[in-house]
Amino acid sequence: MTAPAATVSLSAEAPTTGDIAAIARRGARLSISPEVEARILAARAVVDRYAASHVPVYGLTTGLGAGVDTRLAAEDLVAFQRRVPDGRAVGVGPALPREVVRAMMAARIAGMATGGAGVSLPVFAGLVAALNAGVHPVVPALGSIGAADLAPLAHMGRALLGDGEAEFGGTVMPAAEALRRAGLEPLPLAPKDGHAIVVANSLSVGKACLCLEDIERLFGWSLAAVALNFEAFRANVTALDDRALAARPAFGQRAVADRLRALLAGSALLAEGAARRVQDPLSYRCAPQVWGALHHAIGEARAATEIELAGSGDNPVVLASEGLILSHGNFDLTAFVLAWERLGQAMAHAAAATAYRVMKIMSAGLSDLPRFLTPVGAGRAGFGPVQKTVSALEAEIRHLAAPASLAPIPVADGVEDQASLAPGVLAKTEAIIDRLRFLVAIELIVSAQAVELRGVEAALGAGTAEAYRLVRSHVAPLVEDRAQSADFLRLAEVIRTAAPHHGP
């Protein structure tokens, strides 16, 4: 649904995760269709009717959390909404990066556009205007347990009301000044609006959209690293034979093997007798299974995130077609978080296999190549010291992949005794991606060196040859020992910012 000219149009169709990433990272603007405005107005009419009748409605005519038993006076309905973001701006820690704040704002707008929030049109339009103008609230990273990202959204809301700080034009300043420079007025809160701003999981969902873009890009590069290592090791490609994989078609493995075969198309490795062994170590032989599981986990995380983008987790939810406002628990992200926990564990399995292959390609006894891939010989470290970096990265990934979403302590006087800890799960997912990216860069670099030592650089497949050339365009072969940190950083940055061009 992304329109040309760097514009994302919110209409009857929900935005994609790619739309959110384009807004957050590439400055795409949001446009709002008349049908979305009509949806918001219809929901708002229900809110206004409930407010006028003064029946108990959570967050509209009652307090929040443990304060649900407190009825609000009619003259306090607007003032209460102003207190909602103020009282919940309790975040601590470093400020979220600009792209994460933009993703959070875009995800909240997407949620409001469904109509379930019952937000007033001026507040909705003001949030869109702030995002398009580049007013980015300063939001502390820590403070949400994922039962709605209350604290981060409260900091966002305060800034758009003119309090706190915001970044505009690359400079952090008082939020009121940022709004003034952007030509914007503070949000004009009406009943329910303060609650509508904070009662969503927009930080978690926005981060998920960015993580999906990152892991899908990294996944392509990791397959290139697997295939290039296959070439260097002279691995047995029967592990990629679709006939064998079809005998037990576990999630994703046939699709991954198909992509690996495409990367190897035209390689001398495919010739009869090219492999050095009948069976290779499992980190080679089980690559389709391990990366197939990762492929499946990415799809599951994407599906869970798309549900959040297309629906309303607002509590209570406004059902304009029924003329009702209903309390519920749709803000709970258990299913979403379990999908992301699974993805973290799938990345940990891939990280372990990557680390094992890196170690084995350096082993003279296993690879029949010079120890530590040094062409000079004794007295040189070659890639040997890199094994410590690989081991450290893999260990950290394994630690980060441990479940984090279980058993948060109850809050709000025991009323809120269930939470998903979604922001923490997404934060550790980001950290896993960062470390896995370095592992993939290292595997590409050592595999390129091993290809040269094997003398097969002229006999690579179409995709592996392209991956080899890309490595050599950024990293020179290792002859004499040198500091290699810059090599790894440089190639990891290529992987972070560029989609792989090889393969299908």
Salt bridges, closest charged atoms under 4 A:
ASP48 OD1 - ARG44 NE 3.39
ASP76 OD2 - ARG83 NH2 2.92
ASP86 OD2 - ARG82 NH1 2.88
ASP86 OD1 - ARG158 NE 2.82
GLU99 OE1 - ARG25 NE 3.08
ASP163 OD2 - ARG82 NH2 2.12
GLU167 OE1 - ARG98 NE 3.96
GLU167 OE1 - HIS136 ND1 2.67
GLU177 OE2 - ARG180 NH2 2.55
GLU177 OE2 - ARG181 NE 2.90
ASP193 OD1 - ARG44 NH1 3.42
GLU213 OE1 - ARG25 NH1 2.82
GLU213 OE2 - ARG26 NH2 2.76
ASP214 OD2 - ARG25 NH2 2.90
GLU216 OE1 - ARG302 NH2 2.83
GLU231 OE1 - ARG234 NH1 3.43
ASP241 OD2 - ARG243 NH2 2.65
ASP242 OD2 - ARG254 NH2 2.76
ASP258 OD1 - ARG261 NH2 3.34
GLU300 OE1 - ARG342 NE 3.23
GLU306 OE2 - ARG302 NH1 3.63
ASP314 OD2 - ARG108 NH2 2.47
GLU341 OE1 - LYS428 NZ 2.81
ASP368 OD2 - ARG276 NH1 2.73
GLU394 OE1 - ARG398 NH2 2.69
GLU396 OE1 - ARG435 NE 2.54
GLU430 OE1 - LYS207 NZ 3.24
ASP434 OD1 - ARG437 NH1 3.09
GLU443 OE2 - ARG357 NE 2.71
GLU452 OE2 - ARG472 NE 2.62
GLU480 OE2 - ARG380 NH2 2.68
ASP487 OD2 - ARG482 NH2 2.95
ASP487 OD1 - ARG490 NH2 2.79
GLU493 OE2 - ARG496 NH2 2.59
